[in-house]
């Protein structure tokens, strides 16, 4: 290794916006178990599977269906 490096001509990573962001999310136990089983079947990490599913939902414009009960 060199004692010092010259970074004066370096530039920012142009792909930085494509990096993933770590978040904390609360999921039901059954949801996690489902994706872990799917991970065992496919050989793909369950976090990756959840990300792929959510990305597919976002790209296709899927929206959750809510049926709220009215009070009264």
C-alpha positions as protocol buffer text, in pm:
chain_id: "A"
residue {
  index: 1
  type: UNK
  ca { x: 0 y: 0 z: 0 }
}
residue {
  index: 2
  type: UNK
  ca { x: 106 y: 353 z: -64 }
}
residue {
  index: 3
  type: UNK
  ca { x: 167 y: 591 z: 222 }
}
residue {
  index: 4
  type: UNK
  ca { x: -72 y: 842 z: 65 }
}
residue {
  index: 5
  type: UNK
  ca { x: -315 y: 863 z: -225 }
}
residue {
  index: 6
  type: UNK
  ca { x: -407 y: 1155 z: -450 }
}
residue {
  index: 7
  type: UNK
  ca { x: -783 y: 1204 z: -460 }
}
residue {
  index: 8
  type: UNK
  ca { x: -770 y: 1549 z: -619 }
}
residue {
  index: 9
  type: UNK
  ca { x: -901 y: 1415 z: -953 }
}
residue {
  index: 10
  type: UNK
  ca { x: -1164 y: 1185 z: -805 }
}
residue {
  index: 11
  type: UNK
  ca { x: -1536 y: 1225 z: -871 }
}
residue {
  index: 12
  type: UNK
  ca { x: -1854 y: 1124 z: -695 }
}
residue {
  index: 13
  type: UNK
  ca { x: -2004 y: 787 z: -771 }
}
residue {
  index: 14
  type: UNK
  ca { x: -2262 y: 850 z: -1047 }
}
residue {
  index: 15
  type: UNK
  ca { x: -2463 y: 547 z: -932 }
}
residue {
  index: 16
  type: UNK
  ca { x: -2503 y: 665 z: -572 }
}
residue {
  index: 17
  type: UNK
  ca { x: -2876 y: 733 z: -621 }
}
residue {
  index: 18
  type: UNK
  ca { x: -2928 y: 367 z: -713 }
}
residue {
  index: 19
  type: UNK
  ca { x: -2801 y: 239 z: -379 }
}
residue {
  index: 20
  type: UNK
  ca { x: -3045 y: 91 z: -134 }
}
residue {
  index: 21
  type: UNK
  ca { x: -3149 y: 268 z: 183 }
}
residue {
  index: 22
  type: UNK
  ca { x: -3177 y: 85 z: 510 }
}
residue {
  index: 23
  type: UNK
  ca { x: -3511 y: 129 z: 689 }
}
residue {
  index: 24
  type: UNK
  ca { x: -3687 y: -23 z: 985 }
}
residue {
  index: 25
  type: UNK
  ca { x: -4027 y: -170 z: 908 }
}
residue {
  index: 26
  type: UNK
  ca { x: -4264 y: -376 z: 1119 }
}
residue {
  index: 27
  type: UNK
  ca { x: -4408 y: -676 z: 939 }
}
residue {
  index: 28
  type: UNK
  ca { x: -4637 y: -943 z: 1071 }
}
residue {
  index: 29
  type: UNK
  ca { x: -4470 y: -1268 z: 1169 }
}
residue {
  index: 30
  type: UNK
  ca { x: -4666 y: -1462 z: 905 }
}
residue {
  index: 31
  type: UNK
  ca { x: -4544 y: -1230 z: 628 }
}
residue {
  index: 32
  type: UNK
  ca { x: -4182 y: -1283 z: 725 }
}
residue {
  index: 33
  type: UNK
  ca { x: -4233 y: -1659 z: 752 }
}
residue {
  index: 34
  type: UNK
  ca { x: -4386 y: -1665 z: 402 }
}
residue {
  index: 35
  type: UNK
  ca { x: -4091 y: -1483 z: 248 }
}
residue {
  index: 36
  type: UNK
  ca { x: -3842 y: -1698 z: 441 }
}
residue {
  index: 37
  type: UNK
  ca { x: -4008 y: -2014 z: 306 }
}
residue {
  index: 38
  type: UNK
  ca { x: -3998 y: -1865 z: -42 }
}
residue {
  index: 39
  type: UNK
  ca { x: -3632 y: -1782 z: 14 }
}
residue {
  index: 40
  type: UNK
  ca { x: -3558 y: -2144 z: 99 }
}
residue {
  index: 41
  type: UNK
  ca { x: -3734 y: -2259 z: -218 }
}
residue {
  index: 42
  type: UNK
  ca { x: -3565 y: -2008 z: -448 }
}
residue {
  index: 43
  type: UNK
  ca { x: -3224 y: -1964 z: -288 }
}
residue {
  index: 44
  type: UNK
  ca { x: -3275 y: -1587 z: -280 }
}
residue {
  index: 45
  type: UNK
  ca { x: -3252 y: -1397 z: 51 }
}
residue {
  index: 46
  type: UNK
  ca { x: -3591 y: -1310 z: 195 }
}
residue {
  index: 47
  type: UNK
  ca { x: -3502 y: -938 z: 220 }
}
residue {
  index: 48
  type: UNK
  ca { x: -3429 y: -939 z: -154 }
}
residue {
  index: 49
  type: UNK
  ca { x: -3762 y: -1110 z: -224 }
}
residue {
  index: 50
  type: UNK
  ca { x: -3952 y: -853 z: -18 }
}
residue {
  index: 51
  type: UNK
  ca { x: -3770 y: -574 z: -202 }
}
residue {
  index: 52
  type: UNK
  ca { x: -3847 y: -730 z: -541 }
}
residue {
  index: 53
  type: UNK
  ca { x: -4215 y: -766 z: -453 }
}
residue {
  index: 54
  type: UNK
  ca { x: -4245 y: -409 z: -328 }
}
residue {
  index: 55
  type: UNK
  ca { x: -4059 y: -280 z: -633 }
}
residue {
  index: 56
  type: UNK
  ca { x: -4302 y: -469 z: -858 }
}
residue {
  index: 57
  type: UNK
  ca { x: -4596 y: -316 z: -672 }
}
residue {
  index: 58
  type: UNK
  ca { x: -4449 y: 34 z: -706 }
}
residue {
  index: 59
  type: UNK
  ca { x: -4374 y: -5 z: -1078 }
}
residue {
  index: 60
  type: UNK
  ca { x: -4716 y: -145 z: -1163 }
}
residue {
  index: 61
  type: UNK
  ca { x: -4900 y: 108 z: -947 }
}
residue {
  index: 62
  type: UNK
  ca { x: -5061 y: -153 z: -722 }
}
residue {
  index: 63
  type: UNK
  ca { x: -5242 y: -1 z: -427 }
}
residue {
  index: 64
  type: UNK
  ca { x: -5366 y: -181 z: -116 }
}
residue {
  index: 65
  type: UNK
  ca { x: -5740 y: -220 z: -73 }
}
residue {
  index: 66
  type: UNK
  ca { x: -5871 y: -70 z: 247 }
}
residue {
  index: 67
  type: UNK
  ca { x: -6219 y: -134 z: 379 }
}
residue {
  index: 68
  type: UNK
  ca { x: -6268 y: 80 z: 685 }
}
residue {
  index: 69
  type: UNK
  ca { x: -6563 y: 17 z: 908 }
}
residue {
  index: 70
  type: UNK
  ca { x: -6755 y: 331 z: 981 }
}
residue {
  index: 71
  type: UNK
  ca { x: -6828 y: 412 z: 1343 }
}
residue {
  index: 72
  type: UNK
  ca { x: -7186 y: 414 z: 1448 }
}
